[in-house]
């Protein structure tokens, strides 16, 4: 399937929905090795294929959010990590964009994946005036 996508020059939005940390197929506990292997797999996927990654978290576990937040901070990866709409709205306000109403529709657009980078920036830093106009 990916070879056809590559041949046609298409882009894939790869959306992963999870409620926990990565684990090996034989263990129920997450190890540092599992985390490193998962990050390596994401990097490989992002570097070898035309993908935009969206990881949708379905948990309130702070260790899970912290792990995926670290991945999101890697600027060279085409990735957006999303929490639930309320938490995303809180992050948005905390990072200087409290003037923007974070609606369910906006969250759905981000969950589906978008090439508009400003959406990924909303919960990371205050938007600059030229970005607001977009």
C-alpha positions as CSV (number, residue, x, y, z in Angstrom):
1,X,0.0,0.0,0.0
2,X,2.7,2.5,0.9
3,X,4.6,1.8,-2.3
4,X,1.5,2.8,-4.3
5,X,1.2,6.0,-2.2
6,X,4.9,6.8,-2.7
7,X,4.5,6.2,-6.5
8,X,1.6,8.6,-6.7
9,X,3.2,11.2,-4.5
10,X,0.4,11.1,-1.9
11,X,0.5,12.1,1.7
12,X,-1.0,9.9,4.5
13,X,-2.4,11.0,7.8
14,X,-1.4,8.3,10.3
15,X,-3.7,8.6,13.3
16,X,-2.9,6.5,16.4
17,X,-5.4,6.4,19.3
18,X,-4.0,5.2,22.6
19,X,-4.7,5.0,26.3
20,X,-1.2,4.1,27.5
21,X,2.5,3.7,27.0
22,X,4.1,1.4,24.4
23,X,4.7,-2.1,25.5
24,X,6.4,-5.1,23.9
25,X,4.1,-7.9,22.5
26,X,5.0,-10.2,25.3
27,X,4.9,-7.9,28.3
28,X,2.2,-5.8,29.9
29,X,4.7,-3.3,31.4
30,X,6.3,-0.4,29.6
31,X,10.1,-0.4,29.7
32,X,12.6,2.2,28.6
33,X,13.5,-0.1,25.7
34,X,9.8,-0.1,24.6
35,X,9.7,3.7,24.6
36,X,13.0,3.9,22.6
37,X,11.7,1.3,20.1
38,X,8.4,3.2,19.7
39,X,10.1,6.5,19.1
40,X,12.5,4.9,16.7
41,X,9.6,3.4,14.8
42,X,7.8,6.8,14.6
43,X,11.0,8.4,13.3
44,X,11.5,5.7,10.7
45,X,7.9,6.0,9.6
46,X,8.2,9.8,9.4
47,X,11.5,9.8,7.5
48,X,10.7,7.0,5.0
49,X,7.1,7.7,4.1
50,X,5.1,10.8,3.3
51,X,3.1,10.9,6.6
52,X,1.7,13.4,9.1
53,X,1.3,11.7,12.5
54,X,-1.5,12.4,14.9
55,X,-1.5,10.7,18.3
56,X,-4.8,11.0,20.2
57,X,-4.5,10.3,23.9
58,X,-7.4,8.7,25.7
59,X,-6.2,8.9,29.2
60,X,-5.7,11.2,32.2
61,X,-2.5,9.4,33.2
62,X,0.2,12.2,33.5
63,X,3.1,9.8,32.8
64,X,1.4,8.9,29.4
65,X,0.9,12.6,28.6
66,X,4.4,13.4,29.6
67,X,5.9,10.7,27.4
68,X,4.0,11.8,24.3
69,X,4.6,15.4,25.1
70,X,8.3,14.8,24.9
71,X,7.8,13.3,21.4
72,X,5.7,16.3,20.4
73,X,8.6,18.6,21.4
74,X,10.8,17.0,18.7
75,X,10.4,19.7,16.0
76,X,11.7,17.5,13.2
77,X,8.9,15.1,13.4
78,X,5.6,15.8,11.6
79,X,3.5,15.0,14.6
80,X,0.6,16.4,16.7
81,X,-0.2,14.9,20.0
82,X,-3.8,15.5,21.2
83,X,-5.5,15.1,24.5
84,X,-9.2,15.5,25.1
85,X,-10.8,18.8,24.0
86,X,-11.0,20.2,27.6
87,X,-7.3,19.6,28.2
88,X,-6.4,21.0,24.8
89,X,-8.4,24.1,25.6
90,X,-6.6,24.5,28.9
91,X,-3.2,24.1,27.2
92,X,-4.2,26.6,24.6
93,X,-5.1,29.2,27.2
94,X,-2.0,28.4,29.3
95,X,0.2,29.1,26.3
96,X,-1.2,32.5,25.5
97,X,-4.1,31.8,23.2
98,X,-6.9,32.2,25.7
99,X,-8.6,34.5,23.3
100,X,-9.5,31.6,21.0
101,X,-12.5,29.4,21.7
102,X,-11.3,25.8,21.4
103,X,-14.4,24.1,20.0
104,X,-15.2,20.5,19.3
105,X,-15.1,21.3,15.6
106,X,-11.5,22.6,15.9
107,X,-10.6,19.5,17.9
108,X,-12.0,17.2,15.2
109,X,-10.1,19.0,12.5
110,X,-6.9,18.4,14.5
111,X,-7.8,14.8,15.2
112,X,-8.3,14.1,11.5
113,X,-4.9,15.7,10.7
114,X,-4.2,18.9,8.9
115,X,-1.3,20.4,7.0
116,X,-2.0,23.8,8.5
117,X,0.9,24.0,11.0
118,X,-0.7,26.8,13.0
119,X,-3.1,24.2,14.5
120,X,-0.2,22.2,16.0
121,X,1.1,25.5,17.4
122,X,-2.1,26.4,19.2
123,X,-1.3,24.5,22.4
124,X,2.5,25.1,22.3
125,X,2.9,28.9,22.3
126,X,1.1,32.2,21.7
127,X,0.2,32.7,18.1
128,X,2.0,35.6,16.4
129,X,-0.1,38.3,14.6
130,X,0.6,36.9,11.0
131,X,-0.5,33.4,12.2
132,X,-3.8,34.8,13.6
133,X,-4.7,36.3,10.3
134,X,-4.4,32.9,8.6
